[in-house]
């Protein structure tokens, strides 16, 4: 019996398997935290193409994007990621002190950290979609959360939801480990595509 390679069910199964392998490859590339930025930009690049129906080859294109954009993505990752970690540390410090003023300091630090987290994701989307210089990429990434607060909130909620599910819901960690990150990357790509269309000057 011949196998119909154009069969929709077979294509859907192939896409599912590709997303599972992409998920595992992405998580593996994120294990050294220094490479998390490059891995995220590469994930967004292939999912942006997939969202635009430019299928290509998810795994091969991911590895190509990872190598090609590694210097720029890593620089953006460090410039935005280190202050983000510092703000989270400051927020935790203020919470441990107790008292209303300490709580206010913690809230301010957390809000600033959320803004930077949104800028970090926006920056990875810009690295994935455009070939702009580093300074322009950083500038646009810091401006976009203010210009697109709702969409940026959606981008931040995706990884937060994944982590919350893995920590709270029994068995959800397996879903995150097998398909969660790649599906979240695809959903993020849909959001980013809308942002880039509304702000073509980000190129």
BELTAHU-V556554 format. One line per field, one symbol per residue. ss: DSSP state (A for helix, B for strand, O for the rest). psi: psi as a letter, one per 30 degrees, with the letter a starting at -180 (. if undefined). burial: I if it has 9 or more other C-alpha atoms within 8 Angstrom, else O. A space follows every 10 residues. Layout:
ss: ???
psi: ???
burial: ???
This chain:
ss: OOOOOOOAAA AAAAAAAAAA AAAAAAAAAA OOAAAAAAAA AAAAAAAAAA AOOOOOOAAA AAAAAAAAOA AAAAAAAAAA AAAAAAAAAA AAAAAAAOOA AAAAAAAAAA AAAAAAAAAA AAAAAAAAAO OOOAAAAAAA AAAAAAAOAA AAAAAAAAAA AAAAAAAAOO OAAAAAAAAA AAAAAAAAAA AAAAAAAAOA AAO
psi: kkkjffkeee eeeeeeeeee eeeeeeeeff ejffgeeeee eeeeeefeee eggiebjeee eeeeeeeege eeeeeeeeee eeeeeeeeee eeeeefelle eeeeeeeeee eeeeeeeeee eeeeeeeefl hlleeeeeee efeeeefiee eeeeeefeee eeeeeeeekk ffeeeefefe eeeeeeeeee eeeeeeefif ff.
burial: OOOOOOOOOI IOOOOOOIII IIIIOIIOII OOOIIIIIII IIIIIIIIII IOOOOOOIIO IIIOIIOOII OIIIOIIIOI IIIIIOIIOI IIIIIOOOOO OIIOIIIIII OIIIIIIIII IIIIIIIIOO OOOOOOIIOI IIIIIOOIIO IIIIIIOIIO OIOIIIIOIO OIIOIIIIII IIIIIIOIII IIIOIIOOOO OOO
